[in-house]
Amino acid sequence: MDRYRGHLYNWYDTRSLQPLRPHYISTVDSGNFAGHVLVLRSGLLELAESNNLLPSRAVVGLRDTLRVLLDVARGLERPGNDRGVPLVPADVLRKIERIEQQLEARPNTVSATVTLLSRLVVDAGQVKAAAHANNEFLWWASAFERSCIEHRDELLCLAPWADLPPPPDEVRRQRSPGHLQAIHELDVLLSRLQGSPSLREVAGMQSSLLPTLDGIMTSLAVPSNGQTGDAAQATCWFRQLRQSIFDASQRAADRIQGLQRAANRCQELADMDFSFLFDKSRDLFAIGYNVDERRLDGSFYDLLASEARLASYVTIAQGQIDQEHWFALGRLLTTTGGAATLLSWSGSMFEYLMPLLVMPTYANTLLDRTCQAVVRRQIDYGRQRGVPWGISESGYNTVDLHMNYQYRAFGVPGLGLKRGLAEDLVIAPYASALALMVSPEAACGNLERLAAEGFCGAYGLYEAVDFTPSRMPRGTPRVAIRQFMAHHQGMSLLSLAYLLLDRPMQRRFASDPMLQAADLLLQERVPKASAMVFPHVAEASATRSVSAEEQGTMRVLTDPGGAAPEVNLLSNGRYHVVITSAGGGYSRWRDLAVTRWREDER
């Protein structure tokens, strides 16, 4: 694909792969690509050191696929189904349930795993044969069968000894004084082969195990050829074992070389020239660059709470941009729920949480506190409007002449500098998926609510649900945007991986020495004192009902002449007002007296 100074263009024809006009380079898209491809590089290198040829997650994945198949089968069996297809026979349901039970027993050797997968391939084929004319059941049955075949073939490729029978009896018969020691060494070698070696360990078996095996064969006086009967059987078995170790070692070495080549390619793809996107006079990145017109956009990413945060971090880590740029990013603070929160442009979940898909986060930092406060505000706003929560950029209920849904940014009033945020109400399920990284229980509950209300299709939750009255057909309170966007699905998958797999992308991000070198930028603390900004207060308050937690405590004093005066202090850390129950008091700005203190007269 054609590139410009290392950057992919924003749009390509999916058939010819030629760039589409206008030839445009987006700062945020290139930055996201660079950050994610560097994480991919770390993941590829990690595969060589993985200590399990068949990770336990693979078995979990097979079980998940089977459970979906079981749900589909039970749905077809249910009386009153209106799909117009034959019901799944009861014996097929029982077979699926038996397969599920088989997957509960985790095999502890490579050979046992291959045996299980081979048995599952046969069972899956029998289940698939019962699919009849139902496409959904057939698709999931085929997916399960295909997964079993692929896992089995992958295992046999890198551990072909798993298909070998046990050593023939002839091998264990006494023939020499060193026979027992040789048998012990053989058992140790076979036990090692049945374990969970890493790809790199398999690649090294040619040098680490084959000499040992040759020594065992010599000690056992295994003939090289010309034998018949039991001796020939033993010779054949050792030859097969030796060849399987040699083949596996070669394949693993080839696989590691392929991973290294792919990792090097990732490094090359991440090495883009960002200098033409950067305005040195402002210390900021422009939104993008029009290649056809050789023109830099006149707008800039000037806020820390922005989706461009990853681009800024990566280019600083690469040494392309000085770290002064990071501190030139705006840190306008507002307050939500009593917590200091960075302002963004549109108040969307995407701006705040998208960088967390790969970047580490640290507790009690400015970015961490902001993300937590933003999710709480999104939840409160959904409650105030009586809808599920989660607002971000997404499709909405307007189409062009080709009947394609239109797309733009939406946000929560009070979190964004943009005007008119309260005029739209579009809920994007992927925004809740992003929130799994910050508030998993609340986000999971909201996703379940969206699914229960019918906003779910064949590929998961829909793109969005539009509640904006001006775009609703008469008598319709909401419209589901029935489309699926690949990048939103990808963000959701990464959020789930963050939660379920203990932040694998963040570990890979931090394992890159170049990216780790700038890690201190992410550990910025919340400022102790800063002026708060409340953008478009009237717009935000029009939809805001203050919760009990946010309401201040009201003190009503009816006796101004008590022996000890009651005093109330109001302060934002710099400006202080003190007033007594008798009406006296003073005001101070830092150390400067604005009004003089006079003692109450009695």
C-alpha positions in Angstrom: 0.0 0.0 0.0 1.2 3.5 -0.9 2.5 5.5 2.1 3.6 9.1 2.7 6.8 9.6 4.8 6.0 6.3 6.5 2.3 7.1 7.1 -0.6 5.1 5.8 -3.2 7.4 4.1 -6.5 7.7 5.8 -8.6 6.0 3.1 -7.9 3.2 0.6 -10.0 1.4 -2.0 -10.5 -2.0 -0.4 -10.3 -3.8 -3.7 -7.4 -2.1 -5.5 -5.7 -0.9 -2.2 -5.1 2.5 -3.9 -5.3 5.6 -1.7 -8.6 7.6 -2.1 -8.7 11.3 -2.5 -8.2 13.5 -0.6 -4.8 12.0 0.2 -4.8 12.8 3.9 -2.6 11.9 6.9 -4.3 12.0 10.3 -2.2 12.6 13.3 -4.3 10.6 15.7 -4.8 7.7 13.4 -1.1 7.4 12.6 -0.2 7.7 16.3 -2.7 5.0 17.2 -1.3 2.8 14.5 2.3 3.3 15.7 1.4 2.6 19.3 -0.6 -0.5 18.5 1.9 -1.9 16.0 4.6 -1.6 18.7 2.5 -3.5 21.1 2.0 -6.1 18.4 5.7 -6.3 18.0 6.1 -7.1 21.7 3.4 -9.7 21.5 5.1 -11.4 18.6 8.4 -11.6 20.4 6.5 -12.9 23.5 5.1 -15.8 21.5 8.6 -17.3 21.3 8.9 -17.5 25.0 5.4 -18.7 25.7 5.6 -21.8 28.0 2.7 -23.7 26.6 2.2 -25.1 23.1 -1.5 -25.1 23.7 -2.5 -22.4 26.2 -5.3 -23.1 28.6 -7.1 -20.2 27.0 -7.4 -22.2 23.8 -9.5 -24.8 25.7 -11.6 -22.0 27.3 -12.2 -20.6 23.8 -13.4 -24.0 22.5 -15.7 -24.3 25.5 -17.1 -20.8 24.8 -17.8 -21.7 21.1 -19.5 -24.9 22.2 -21.7 -23.0 24.7 -22.8 -20.6 22.0 -23.7 -23.7 19.8 -25.6 -25.1 22.8 -27.6 -21.9 23.2 -28.4 -21.9 19.5 -29.5 -25.5 19.7 -31.7 -24.9 22.7 -33.2 -21.9 21.0 -34.2 -24.1 18.0 -35.6 -26.7 20.4 -37.8 -24.2 22.2 -41.5 -24.6 21.4 -43.0 -21.8 19.4 -39.7 -20.9 17.7 -40.5 -19.0 14.5 -37.4 -19.8 12.5 -39.1 -22.3 10.3 -36.4 -25.0 10.7 -36.4 -28.5 12.1 -35.9 -28.8 15.8 -32.5 -30.1 17.0 -32.9 -33.8 18.0 -32.6 -34.5 21.7 -29.7 -36.9 21.1 -27.7 -34.1 19.4 -28.3 -31.9 22.4 -27.0 -34.6 24.7 -23.9 -35.1 22.5 -23.1 -31.4 22.7 -23.5 -31.5 26.5 -21.2 -34.6 26.6 -18.6 -32.7 24.6 -18.8 -29.8 27.1 -18.1 -32.3 29.9 -15.1 -33.6 28.0 -13.7 -30.0 27.8 -14.0 -29.6 31.6 -11.3 -32.2 32.1 -8.0 -30.5 31.4 -5.5 -32.9 29.9 -2.0 -32.6 31.4 0.1 -34.0 28.6 0.6 -33.2 25.0 -0.5 -36.7 23.9 -3.6 -36.5 26.0 -4.4 -33.1 24.5 -4.0 -34.5 20.9 -6.2 -37.5 21.8 -8.9 -35.2 23.2 -8.9 -32.9 20.2 -9.0 -35.8 17.8 -12.0 -37.2 19.6 -13.7 -33.7 19.6 -13.1 -33.5 15.8 -15.1 -36.7 15.3 -17.9 -35.6 17.7 -18.1 -32.1 16.1 -18.5 -33.7 12.7 -21.4 -35.8 13.9 -23.0 -32.7 15.5 -22.5 -30.7 12.3 -24.3 -33.5 10.3 -27.4 -32.8 12.3 -27.5 -29.2 11.3 -30.0 -29.8 8.6 -31.1 -26.5 7.0 -30.4 -24.2 9.9 -27.5 -21.9 8.9 -26.8 -20.5 12.3 -26.5 -23.9 13.9 -24.4 -25.1 11.0 -22.1 -22.1 11.2 -21.3 -22.6 14.9 -21.0 -26.3 14.6 -18.5 -25.8 11.7 -16.6 -23.2 13.7 -16.2 -25.6 16.6 -15.1 -28.4 14.4 -12.6 -26.1 12.5 -11.2 -24.8 15.8 -10.6 -28.3 17.1 -8.9 -29.3 13.8 -6.6 -26.2 13.8 -5.6 -26.7 17.4 -4.8 -30.4 16.9 -2.8 -29.7 13.7 -0.9 -26.9 15.3 0.0 -29.2 18.2 1.1 -32.0 15.9 3.2 -29.6 13.9 5.2 -28.5 16.9 5.0 -31.7 19.0 4.7 -34.6 16.4 5.8 -37.1 19.1 2.4 -36.6 20.6 1.0 -39.0 18.0 3.6 -41.7 18.8 2.5 -44.8 20.7 4.3 -45.7 24.0 7.7 -47.4 23.7 7.4 -51.1 22.7 8.1 -53.7 25.3 11.3 -54.7 23.6 12.8 -51.3 24.7 12.5 -52.2 28.4 13.9 -55.7 28.3 17.2 -56.1 30.1 20.2 -56.3 27.7 23.1 -54.6 29.4 24.4 -53.4 32.8 23.6 -49.8 32.0 20.1 -50.7 30.8 18.2 -49.4 33.9 19.9 -46.1 33.8 19.2 -45.7 30.1 15.5 -46.5 30.7 15.4 -43.8 33.5 16.9 -41.3 31.1 14.4 -42.2 28.4 11.5 -41.7 30.9 12.9 -38.3 31.8 13.2 -37.3 28.2 9.7 -38.5 27.4 8.3 -36.7 30.4 10.0 -33.5 29.2 8.4 -33.9 25.8 5.0 -34.4 27.3 5.2 -31.1 29.3 4.6 -27.6 28.1 7.8 -26.4 26.4 8.1 -22.9 25.0 8.6 -22.4 21.3 12.2 -21.5 21.9 12.7 -24.7 24.0 11.3 -26.8 21.2 13.7 -25.1 18.7 16.6 -26.0 21.0 15.7 -29.7 21.3 17.8 -30.6 18.3 20.9 -29.7 20.3 19.6 -30.4 23.8 17.7 -33.7 23.4 19.0 -35.5 20.3 22.5 -36.2 21.8 20.8 -37.5 24.9 18.5 -39.7 22.8 21.5 -41.0 20.8 23.2 -41.9 24.0 20.2 -43.8 25.3 20.0 -45.7 22.0 23.6 -46.7 22.4 23.2 -47.8 26.0 20.2 -49.9 25.0 22.1 -51.3 22.1 19.3 -50.4 19.7 20.4 -51.6 16.2 20.4 -49.2 13.3 18.8 -51.6 10.8 18.7 -55.2 9.5 16.5 -56.5 12.4 13.2 -58.3 12.4 10.4 -58.8 15.0 10.5 -57.0 18.3 14.0 -55.5 17.7 12.9 -54.0 14.4 9.8 -52.5 16.1 12.0 -50.9 18.8 14.4 -49.6 16.1 11.5 -48.1 14.2 10.0 -46.4 17.3 13.3 -44.8 18.2 13.8 -43.6 14.6 10.3 -42.0 14.6 10.9 -40.4 18.0 14.3 -39.0 16.8 12.8 -37.7 13.5 9.8 -36.1 15.3 12.2 -34.2 17.6 14.3 -33.1 14.7 11.3 -32.0 12.7 9.7 -30.1 15.6 13.0 -28.3 16.3 13.3 -27.2 12.7 9.7 -26.0 12.5 9.9 -24.1 15.8 13.1 -22.4 14.6 11.4 -21.4 11.4 8.4 -20.1 13.4 10.7 -18.0 15.6 12.4 -16.6 12.6 9.0 -15.7 11.1 8.0 -14.1 14.3 11.2 -12.1 14.4 10.7 -11.0 10.8 7.1 -9.9 11.6 8.4 -8.0 14.7 11.0 -6.2 12.6 8.3 -5.3 10.1 6.2 -3.8 12.9 9.2 -1.7 14.0 9.6 -0.5 10.4 5.9 0.4 10.2 6.1 2.4 13.5 9.0 4.4 12.2 7.0 7.2 10.7 8.1 10.8 10.3 5.8 13.0 12.4 7.8 16.2 12.0 5.6 17.6 9.2 2.5 17.2 11.4 4.0 19.2 14.3 3.9 23.0 14.7 7.0 24.0 16.6 5.8 27.5 17.3 2.8 26.0 19.3 4.5 22.8 20.5 1.4 21.0 19.3 0.3 18.5 16.6 -2.1 19.6 13.9 -5.2 17.5 13.3 -3.8 16.3 10.0 -2.1 17.1 6.7 -3.6 17.3 3.2 -0.9 15.7 0.9 -2.6 16.9 -2.3 -2.6 20.5 -1.2 0.6 20.2 0.9 -1.4 21.9 3.6 -1.3 21.4 7.4 -4.7 21.8 9.1 -5.3 25.0 11.0 -6.7 23.1 14.1 -4.5 21.4 16.7 -4.7 18.8 19.4 -4.1 21.0 22.4 -5.7 19.0 25.3 -4.2 16.2 27.4 -7.6 14.6 27.6 -7.6 13.6 23.9 -7.4 10.6 21.7 -4.1 12.0 20.4 -2.5 11.3 23.8 -1.1 8.1 22.4 0.4 9.8 19.4 2.1 12.4 21.7 3.5 9.7 23.9 4.9 7.5 21.2 6.6 10.4 19.3 8.2 11.6 22.5 9.4 8.0 23.3 10.8 7.8 19.8 12.7 11.0 20.2 10.9 12.7 17.3 9.3 15.3 19.6 10.6 17.0 22.7 8.8 16.1 26.0 8.0 19.8 26.3 5.1 19.1 24.0 3.5 16.9 26.6 3.4 19.8 29.1 2.2 22.1 26.4 -1.1 20.1 26.2 -3.9 21.8 28.0 -4.9 20.7 31.5 -8.1 22.6 32.0 -9.8 21.1 35.0 -13.5 21.0 35.9 -15.1 19.2 38.8 -17.6 16.4 38.6 -18.9 14.6 41.7 -16.4 16.6 43.7 -13.4 15.2 41.8 -11.0 17.3 39.7 -11.4 16.2 36.0 -9.6 17.1 32.9 -11.7 18.7 30.2 -11.8 17.3 26.7 -13.2 18.8 23.5 -16.4 16.8 23.1 -16.8 15.0 26.5 -16.8 11.5 24.8 -15.7 8.3 26.3 -13.4 7.7 23.3 -11.2 10.7 24.1 -10.6 9.7 27.7 -10.4 5.9 27.5 -9.2 4.9 24.1 -5.5 5.4 24.9 -5.9 3.0 27.9 -6.4 0.1 25.5 -2.6 -0.2 25.3 -1.1 2.4 27.6 -0.5 1.7 31.3 -2.3 3.6 34.0 -1.2 4.4 37.5 -3.5 4.8 40.5 -4.2 8.3 41.9 -2.6 10.1 39.0 -4.2 12.9 37.1 -5.2 10.7 34.2 -6.4 7.8 36.4 -8.6 10.1 38.6 -9.9 11.8 35.4 -11.0 8.5 33.9 -12.7 7.4 37.0 -14.6 10.7 37.4 -15.6 10.7 33.7 -17.2 7.2 34.0 -19.1 8.2 37.1 -20.3 11.3 35.3 -21.4 9.3 32.3 -23.3 7.0 34.6 -25.0 9.9 36.4 -25.9 11.5 33.1 -27.5 8.4 31.8 -29.5 8.2 35.1 -30.6 11.8 34.8 -31.8 11.3 31.2 -33.5 7.9 32.0 -31.4 5.9 29.5 -28.5 3.5 29.5 -25.2 5.3 29.8 -22.2 5.5 27.6 -21.7 8.4 25.1 -19.0 8.6 22.6 -18.4 9.3 18.9 -20.6 6.9 16.9 -23.2 6.5 14.2 -26.6 8.1 14.7 -30.1 8.1 13.1 -29.3 10.1 9.9 -28.4 8.6 6.6 -26.8 9.9 3.4 -28.1 9.3 -0.2 -26.5 5.8 -0.1 -28.4 4.9 3.1 -25.2 4.9 5.1 -25.5 6.0 8.7 -23.7 9.3 9.5 -21.0 9.5 12.2 -19.8 12.1 14.6 -18.7 12.8 18.2 -21.2 13.0 21.0 -20.4 13.7 24.7 -21.7 14.6 28.1 -22.3 18.2 29.0 -19.9 19.6 31.5 -17.0 17.3 30.4 -16.4 18.9 27.0 -15.6 22.4 25.7 -17.8 21.9 22.6 -21.2 23.6 22.6 -24.5 21.8 22.0 -23.6 18.5 23.7 -27.0 18.4 25.5 -28.8 18.6 22.2 -28.1 15.0 21.2 -28.6 11.8 23.2 -26.9 8.9 21.5 -25.8 5.8 23.5 -22.9 3.8 22.1 -22.5 0.3 23.6 -18.7 0.3 22.8 -18.4 3.2 25.2 -19.6 1.0 28.1 -17.1 -1.7 26.8 -14.3 0.9 27.2 -15.5 1.6 30.7 -14.8 -2.1 31.6 -11.2 -0.9 32.1 -12.3 1.6 34.8 -15.5 0.4 36.4 -16.1 -3.2 35.4 -19.1 -4.0 37.4 -21.1 -0.9 36.4 -20.1 -1.4 32.8 -21.0 -5.0 32.7 -24.4 -4.2 34.2 -25.0 -1.5 31.6 -24.0 -3.9 28.7 -26.4 -6.5 30.1 -29.2 -3.9 30.2 -28.5 -2.9 26.6 -28.7 -6.6 25.5 -31.8 -7.2 27.5 -33.5 -4.2 25.8 -32.9 -5.8 22.4 -30.0 -3.8 21.1 -28.0 -6.9 20.2 -27.5 -8.7 16.8 -25.6 -11.5 15.3 -22.2 -9.8 15.9 -22.9 -8.4 19.3 -24.3 -5.1 20.5 -25.3 -2.6 17.8 -23.3 0.5 17.0 -25.6 2.9 18.9 -29.1 3.7 20.1 -30.3 7.2 19.2 -32.7 8.8 21.8 -32.5 12.3 20.2 -36.2 13.5 19.9 -35.5 15.6 16.7 -34.4 12.5 14.9 -37.1 10.1 16.0 -40.0 9.0 13.8 -43.4 9.9 15.2 -44.3 7.8 18.2 -40.9 6.2 18.5 -38.8 7.0 21.6 -35.5 5.5 20.3 -33.9 4.0 17.2 -31.2 1.3 17.2 -28.4 2.0 14.7 -28.2 -1.5 13.3 -24.6 -1.6 12.1 -21.3 -2.9 13.4 -18.1 -0.9 13.0 -14.9 -2.9 13.0 -12.8 -0.4 15.0 -15.5 -0.2 17.8 -15.6 -4.0 17.9 -11.8 -4.1 18.1 -11.9 -1.6 21.0 -14.4 -3.7 22.8 -12.3 -6.8 22.4 -9.2 -5.0 23.8 -11.3 -3.8 26.8 -12.4 -7.3 27.5 -8.8 -8.6 27.2 -7.8 -5.8 29.7 -10.3 -7.1 32.2 -10.3 -10.9 31.7 -6.6 -11.5 30.8 -5.0 -9.1 33.3 -3.9 -6.2 31.0 -1.9 -8.1 28.4 -1.5 -5.1 26.0 -0.4 -2.8 28.8 2.3 -5.3 29.8 3.5 -5.5 26.3 3.5 -1.8 25.9 5.6 -1.5 29.1 8.0 -4.3 28.0 9.2 -2.1 25.0 12.3 -0.3 26.4 11.7 2.7 24.1 8.1 3.2 25.3 9.1 2.5 28.9 11.6 5.3 28.9 8.9 7.9 28.8 6.8 6.2 31.5 7.1 9.1 34.0 4.9 11.2 31.8 1.9 9.0 32.7 2.5 9.4 36.5 1.6 13.1 36.7 -0.2 13.8 40.0 -3.4 15.8 40.5 -2.5 19.5 41.1 -3.2 20.6 44.6 -4.6 24.0 43.5 -5.9 24.9 40.1 -8.6 27.2 38.7 -11.7 25.2 37.7 -13.5 25.7 34.4 -17.2 25.0 34.0 -18.0 25.2 30.3 -21.5 26.1 29.1 -23.0 25.9 32.6 -26.5 26.6 31.5 -26.4 23.8 29.0 -25.0 21.3 31.5 -27.4 22.3 34.3 -30.5 22.1 32.0 -30.2 18.3 32.2 -28.6 18.0 35.6 -30.3 17.1 38.8 -27.9 17.2 41.7 -27.6 13.9 43.6 -27.7 13.7 47.4 -24.0 13.0 47.5 -23.2 16.2 45.6 -25.5 18.5 47.6 -23.7 20.7 50.1 -24.7 20.6 53.8 -27.0 23.4 54.7 -26.6 24.9 58.2 -29.5 26.9 59.7 -28.6 29.0 62.7 -31.4 30.6 64.7 -29.5 32.0 67.7 -26.9 34.7 66.8 -26.1 35.4 70.4 -24.7 32.2 71.7 -21.8 32.1 74.1 -19.4 30.8 71.4 -20.2 32.0 67.9 -20.8 29.5 65.1 -18.5 30.0 62.2 -18.8 28.9 58.6 -15.7 28.7 56.3 -15.9 28.6 52.5 -12.7 28.2 50.5 -11.4 26.9 47.2 -7.8 26.8 48.5 -7.0 30.3 47.5 -10.0 32.5 48.3 -11.4 32.2 51.8 -14.6 33.6 53.3 -15.4 33.3 57.0 -18.8 34.3 58.4 -20.1 34.0 61.9 -23.6 33.4 63.2 -23.9 37.1 64.1 -23.0 38.2 60.6 -19.4 39.2 61.1 -16.5 37.8 59.2 -13.8 38.5 56.6 -12.5 37.6 53.2 -8.9 36.8 52.1 -7.3 36.1 48.8 -4.3 33.9 49.7 -2.4 36.2 52.2 -4.1 39.4 51.2 -7.0 40.6 53.3 -9.9 41.7 51.1 -12.2 42.7 54.0 -11.1 43.4 57.6 -12.0 41.2 60.5 -14.0 42.9 63.2 -15.1 41.2 66.4 -18.9 40.8 66.8 -20.4 43.3 69.2 -22.6 41.8 72.0 
